[in-house]
Each structure stands twice: as structure tokens, then as C-alpha cells.
Amino acid sequence: MQISEASRVSGVSARSLRHYEDEGLIVPGRCSNGFRDYCQSTIDRVLVIRSLLESGLPLRLIREVLPRLNGEPDAGADVVCAQFLHEVQSYRDRLAARIAMLSDQRAALDAYLQQARRTDPRQLLDLDTSVRLLRSPHGEQRAADRTSTGPAFAPGTAGPDPHDRSAPPRPRAR
């Protein structure tokens, strides 16, 4: 089947199908006119890829595990499998840390909203109260790590100043 039909059947965009091919995750056949030809086994593989992506795994890890999911032999599979499991665990741990940070931020916003709703709706909370309520444990840690003795947050903001270079950089997600 051509790419438009494969897209419809799999529920994956034609662009994603081309991307999976570029990444070496699928290898569709080719018709005599050069058009891609997707067989059912390729569609099944696309559905597995989609499922793994929806679980949060990056393409890099999917590329490593996909041959073993299809039962293809691999020299050193035990070592690769152990490395893969370690990487999945590391990815899960980073995800759990991000969830914890987001939960802390949500709790801080909930506390702020609860306090703000108790006050006269025509008045905003004063800056000190706002900063105290919105400060999460992560924000307090970043403030404690700073070399200056200034306020935890830049005046007039509800969090660390993103342009403040004295704060340590945040780790980037991979």
C-alpha cells in the first residue's frame, strides 16, 4: 500500500512514516515508479513504534530495542539489553524528578490561589506573601545555591529571573 493508505491504516502521519524511515526504524519496499510500498508487517512495526513513543521512550532507545522485539538475532544481546534497561530506568527517574518538580509547583500555585481567594478580591497579595507562597522547595534550593545574598526571586516576579546568570543552569532534558 502507498504512504497515504499506510498513514490512514496506522493512524500515523505520512511525515512520521518518512521520519521513521529516515531514522532506520522501518524499511518500506519500493514500487517500480519509486513510490514507497508498505506491507502489513511494516504497518505492525509502525504501531509498535507509536506505542513505545506514546509511553515516553525517545527514538534513540526505540531504535536499540526494536530489533529484539521482532526476534532478530543480535550478538551481545544480553549486554545491550542490560544497557537498554539501565537507560530506560534513567529515563524513568528523570521523568519522576520532573513530575515531582511539577507537583511542587502545582502545590505552590494552589497555596497561592487559596490565600489569594481569602483576601479582598480587589486587592492583590503583597509581594512578600506572594513570594513566600509561590516559592517551591526547588526554588528555595536554587536560591540557597546562589552566591549573592539577594532575594530568592527578582522583584516583581513569581519565580527566579530567567536572565539571572548567577543561578546555576537547569539541567536540560534529553
Secondary structure as UniProt FT lines:
FT   HELIX           3..10
FT   HELIX           14..22
FT   TURN            23..24
FT   STRAND          29..30
FT   TURN            32..33
FT   STRAND          36..37
FT   HELIX           40..54
FT   TURN            55..56
FT   HELIX           59..69
FT   TURN            70..71
FT   TURN            75..76
FT   HELIX           77..118
FT   TURN            121..122
FT   HELIX           127..134
FT   HELIX           137..145
FT   TURN            155..156
FT   TURN            162..163
FT   TURN            165..166
//
